């Protein structure tokens, strides 16, 4: 199982896969951070950690069910000459869920109608975990398919998933705090989730959208927003 340890190419593959898993997990971190922000302050860190642990367990479960994943890629039926597989259905449903959730969050932030009281917080906590678990399946599906296509050894894929989630556990809290303390960044993050939702639906209908374009757009938007924030701070200092 670990015969690859003496092979330098396998270590390169492991490093590459860890980097890819972290990049592919960015949208997951954003979603978990926004949902955890709806929890009471004393539950947010726990919510983020459990959400990422759920993501890791989901990826490992899908990884060890490779035969099932391969079966999902096979066409189930045809709609308007377009073959629909189990993977396509999961992507479409997940995309619709993400669109609906992101739209609801944007509306709540714009209208300020949601309550911040800690009423029935345990229900809210498990509700947040349920939503994270649903999206973890969608986000993990492409991640695992990428891993299977890139690496041959199951143990390398499992190690890459565990280590990448470990890195995300350390970065999730500062990302969450940054998003919470900067409303414009939060709105930008929700817009990213809308874009990812549309992308998932498009891919469900076999319209491939290169992930590099999406991540570049996200990075570029964040850089521009950070520059705007710095300019506003300088202006405020001058005015004061």
N, C-alpha and C positions, 0 to 999 in steps of 0.2 A: 504493500500500500504506500510505503514511504521510500520506494526504491529511487525516486526522483531526487532525493536529497543530495546525491553526489553529482548531479547534472547541473552545471552552471546555467544552461538555458532554462531549466525549470525555475530557478530562482529569479531570473529575469522575468519569466512569465508570471510568477507570483507577485513581484513588485508592480508589474504593469496592471495586473488584475486588481490589486489593492487600490491603485490610483483610479482605475476605471470605476470600481465599486463606490469609492468616495464621491467621485464626480456624479455618478448616476444617482447617488443618495441625496444630492443637494435639494431636489424638489421635495423629497421625503422630510428632510430636516425643516424646510420652510413650512410645510403643512403641519407637522407636529408642533413647531414653535407657535404658530398662530392658534391652533386648537388649545395648546397648553395655556396660552394667555387668557383663555376664557375660564380657567379654573381659579379657585381661591389661591392666594399667594403661597400658602403653606403646602399646596398640593402640586404646584407647577413643575418643580424639579422632578418629583416622583412621576408625574404624568409624562414628562419628556423621556425620562429614563426607561419607563415601562414601554413607552411607544417605540423606542429604538430597540429594546430587547424583543418586542413583538416582531419588529421588522427583521431582526436577525433570525429569529425562530422560523418566520415565514419563509425567508430565503433558503434556510437550511432544509426545511421540509420540502420545498419545491425542488431543491437540488437533489435530495435523495429520492425524489419521485421523478427522475429524468424520463423514464418510460412514459409516464402520464403527460409530462410536458411535451414530449415528441408527438404524442397522440393529439394534443391540443392544436398542433400546427396543421394537422390533416383537415381538409375541408369537410364540413358537416352538411352544408346545404348551399344553394346558390340563390342570390338575389340580384336581379337585373344583370345577369352574366358575371356577377362578382361572387367568387367563392368565399363563404364565411366559415371560419374555423372556431373552435372553442376559445382560442387565444383572442381572436377578433371580438368575440362576444364580451369577454372579460374587459378588453380595452375600451370598447364602446360604452359598456355599462359604467366602468370606472371613470371614463371621461365625462359622462353625463353627471355622475355623482359629484365629481370635482367641480364642474361648471355650476351646478346647483349650490354646492357648499360655498364656493368662492363668491358667487353672486349674493348669497344670503349674508356673508360676512361683510362684503363691501356695502350693502344696503344698511346693515346694522351700524357700521362705522360712520356712514354719512348721516343717518337719521338719529343716531344715539338712542335707539329705542330699547336696546337690550339692557337688562338690569345687572348691576354689579354686586348685588346682595348675595350672600352666601347661603341662599335658600336651597334645600335639598342638594347639598354639594356632593353627596355620595352618588346620587343619580347622575349628576352632571359629570362626575369623574368617570363612571363606567360608560356613560354615553360617549365621552371623548375617546376613551379606549376603544370602544366599538367602532367609531368612525375611523380611528387610526388603523385598526385591524383590517377594515374593508379596503382602505387605500393602500395598505402595505402589500396586499395580494397583487394589486395592479402594478405598483411601482417595482415590486420584487420580480415580477414575471419577466420583464425585459432584461433586468439585471442578471437573472439566472440564465436566460437564453444566451446572453452575451458571454457569460462565463463558460457555458458548455461549448460554445463555438470557438472560444479562444484557447482553452486549456483541456488537456486530455485526462489528467489525474483528478479524481474526485476529492482527494485530500487537499490538493492545492486550492481548489475552489472553496472548500469549507474553511480553510485557514484564512484565505483572502476575505471572505465574508465576515468572519469573526473579528479580524483585525481592523477592517474598514469600519465596522459598527463601533468598535472600541474608540477609534479616532473621532467618529461622529458624536459619541457620548461626551467627549471632552469639549467639542466645539458647539454642541447644541445649546448649552446654557448662555454663553456669550452672544450667540446669534439671536436667541430668543429675547434677551435683554435689549440688544441693539434694535431689534424690530419693534419691541414694545415701547421703547423710549423715543422712537422716531416715527410718528404717524405717517409721514410721507413714504418712508421705507416700507412700512406695513402695507400701505395701499399699493405700492409697487410690487411687493411680494404676492399680494392677492391677484394682481394683474398677471404675474408670472404663472400662478396656478390656473387662471383662466386660459392662458395660452397653452399650458401643458394639457389642460382638459380638451381643448380643440385638437391638439396634436394627437392625443390618444384616440379620439374619435376618428380622425383622418387615417391613422394607422390601422384602426379596426376595419376600415374600408380599403385597405391596401394602398393608401396614398402615403408613401414614405417621406417623412420630413427629417433631414439630417439633424441629429442632436447637437452637432457642433454649432449650427446656426442659432439654435435656441439658447444654448449656454453663452454664446458670444453676445447675443442680444441682452441677456440677463446681466452679464458682467458689465457691458457697456452702459446700460441704464443705471446700474448701481454706482459706477464711477462718476457719471454725470450728476447723479443725485447727491453723492458725497461732496463733490466740488461745489454744488449749489448750497449745501449746508454750511460749508466752510466760508463761502462768500457772505452768507447771511449773518454768520457769527462775527465776521470782521466788520460788517456794516453796523451791527448792533453795538459793537465796542466803540466805533467811531462816533455813533450817535449819542452814546452815553458819556 
